[in-house]
Amino acid sequence: MDAAVHHPPHYTSHPSGVECIQVTEHMGFNLGNAVKYIWRADEKGAALQDLEKAAWYIQREIQRRKTRESNGEDTA
């Protein structure tokens, strides 16, 4: 498969050798996306934008959990 789609440099450059998806696929959507943007923030040349995106997803998850809590639902 095409490396630009499946394994671009900013996906595989973490010093741990771990690809971000190996971690985030075990999280919910919002938290996984937040981690993804934090993980790769310095790899694509738009670190501030990526950190703002991460914060957006974290805030969205906080709001989702508050709504569920106020409805008496499980927050996980």
Residue frames as qw, qx, qy, qz and C-alpha x, y, z in Angstrom:
[[0.000, 0.888, 0.461, 0.000, 0.00, 0.00, 0.00],
 [0.304, 0.740, -0.029, 0.600, 0.99, 3.63, -0.42],
 [0.535, -0.190, -0.480, 0.668, 3.25, 4.78, 2.45],
 [0.025, -0.216, 0.029, -0.976, 1.88, 8.34, 2.21],
 [0.616, -0.386, -0.303, -0.615, -1.54, 6.96, 3.20],
 [0.868, -0.331, -0.367, -0.052, -0.67, 4.17, 5.62],
 [0.759, -0.435, -0.129, 0.467, 2.64, 5.12, 7.19],
 [0.305, 0.848, -0.044, 0.431, 3.58, 8.77, 6.54],
 [0.481, 0.293, -0.504, 0.654, 6.58, 10.06, 8.49],
 [0.256, -0.404, 0.324, -0.816, 4.52, 11.97, 11.07],
 [0.874, -0.263, -0.157, -0.377, 2.72, 8.71, 11.94],
 [0.955, -0.054, -0.221, 0.190, 5.89, 6.72, 12.61],
 [0.407, 0.616, -0.335, 0.585, 8.43, 9.23, 13.91],
 [0.599, -0.730, 0.110, -0.310, 7.70, 8.96, 17.65],
 [0.081, 0.637, -0.740, 0.201, 10.87, 7.99, 19.57],
 [0.664, -0.198, 0.628, -0.354, 9.06, 5.03, 21.15],
 [0.033, 0.160, -0.893, -0.420, 8.64, 3.39, 17.77],
 [0.226, 0.449, 0.829, -0.245, 4.94, 3.04, 18.54],
 [0.024, -0.336, -0.489, -0.805, 2.40, 4.33, 16.07],
 [0.277, -0.094, 0.301, -0.908, -0.22, 6.58, 17.60],
 [0.708, -0.082, -0.351, -0.607, -3.08, 4.40, 16.38],
 [0.585, -0.009, -0.790, 0.180, -1.77, 1.50, 18.46],
 [0.107, -0.122, -0.617, 0.770, -2.63, 3.55, 21.56],
 [0.329, 0.102, 0.078, -0.936, -5.66, 5.55, 20.46],
 [0.530, -0.084, -0.678, -0.502, -7.67, 2.63, 19.08],
 [0.421, -0.279, -0.812, 0.292, -8.24, 1.63, 22.72],
 [0.003, -0.281, -0.366, 0.887, -9.85, 4.98, 23.59],
 [0.348, 0.724, 0.556, -0.213, -13.10, 6.64, 22.73],
 [0.516, 0.664, 0.306, 0.446, -13.28, 8.92, 19.70],
 [0.051, -0.974, 0.013, -0.221, -12.78, 12.28, 21.42],
 [0.591, -0.711, 0.355, 0.141, -9.94, 11.20, 23.71],
 [0.806, 0.080, 0.424, 0.405, -8.26, 9.25, 20.94],
 [0.437, 0.769, 0.197, 0.423, -8.30, 12.28, 18.65],
 [0.268, -0.947, 0.154, -0.087, -6.97, 14.53, 21.42],
 [0.733, -0.446, 0.428, 0.282, -4.05, 12.15, 22.00],
 [0.724, 0.409, 0.372, 0.412, -3.44, 11.93, 18.25],
 [0.231, 0.911, 0.057, 0.337, -3.14, 15.70, 17.90],
 [0.458, -0.833, 0.311, 0.004, -0.87, 15.97, 20.95],
 [0.858, -0.145, 0.409, 0.273, 1.26, 13.00, 19.82],
 [0.648, 0.355, 0.385, 0.554, 1.97, 14.47, 16.40],
 [0.006, -0.960, -0.200, 0.195, 1.87, 18.19, 17.21],
 [0.221, -0.787, 0.387, 0.427, 5.54, 18.81, 16.50],
 [0.586, -0.036, 0.720, 0.371, 5.73, 16.55, 13.46],
 [0.425, 0.617, 0.596, 0.288, 3.67, 18.48, 10.91],
 [0.312, 0.162, 0.082, 0.932, 4.78, 22.09, 11.43],
 [0.322, -0.529, -0.238, -0.748, 1.48, 23.33, 12.89],
 [0.352, -0.092, -0.806, 0.467, 1.96, 22.56, 16.58],
 [0.183, 0.099, 0.385, -0.899, -0.27, 25.33, 17.95],
 [0.613, 0.049, -0.316, -0.722, -3.11, 24.40, 15.63],
 [0.623, -0.034, -0.779, -0.055, -2.81, 20.73, 16.57],
 [0.196, -0.097, -0.720, 0.659, -2.79, 21.57, 20.30],
 [0.387, 0.084, 0.126, -0.909, -5.90, 23.71, 19.82],
 [0.676, 0.011, -0.562, -0.477, -7.56, 20.78, 18.05],
 [0.461, -0.056, -0.833, 0.300, -6.61, 18.51, 20.96],
 [0.066, 0.098, 0.510, -0.852, -8.10, 20.99, 23.43],
 [0.545, 0.038, -0.218, -0.809, -11.29, 21.12, 21.35],
 [0.675, -0.051, -0.708, -0.201, -11.68, 17.35, 21.52],
 [0.304, -0.082, -0.756, 0.574, -10.97, 17.31, 25.26],
 [0.266, 0.077, 0.264, -0.924, -13.57, 20.02, 25.85],
 [0.642, 0.010, -0.447, -0.623, -16.05, 18.08, 23.73],
 [0.579, -0.077, -0.804, 0.112, -15.43, 14.95, 25.83],
 [0.068, -0.074, -0.596, 0.797, -15.84, 16.92, 29.07],
 [0.462, 0.062, 0.004, -0.885, -19.17, 18.27, 27.85],
 [0.658, -0.007, -0.660, -0.364, -20.29, 14.82, 26.71],
 [0.445, -0.104, -0.808, 0.371, -19.54, 13.36, 30.14],
 [0.120, 0.078, 0.413, -0.899, -21.23, 16.23, 32.00],
 [0.583, 0.020, -0.273, -0.765, -24.36, 15.73, 29.89],
 [0.656, -0.056, -0.745, -0.106, -24.38, 12.00, 30.55],
 [0.263, -0.068, -0.717, 0.642, -23.80, 12.59, 34.26],
 [0.297, 0.065, 0.223, -0.926, -26.67, 15.08, 34.48],
 [0.703, 0.026, -0.393, -0.592, -28.89, 12.51, 32.74],
 [0.754, -0.359, 0.457, -0.307, -27.91, 9.87, 35.30],
 [0.918, 0.358, -0.170, -0.013, -25.97, 7.84, 32.77],
 [0.826, -0.305, 0.163, 0.444, -22.60, 6.15, 33.14],
 [0.104, 0.934, -0.175, -0.295, -19.88, 8.70, 32.18],
 [0.517, -0.368, 0.659, 0.404, -17.39, 6.26, 30.71]]
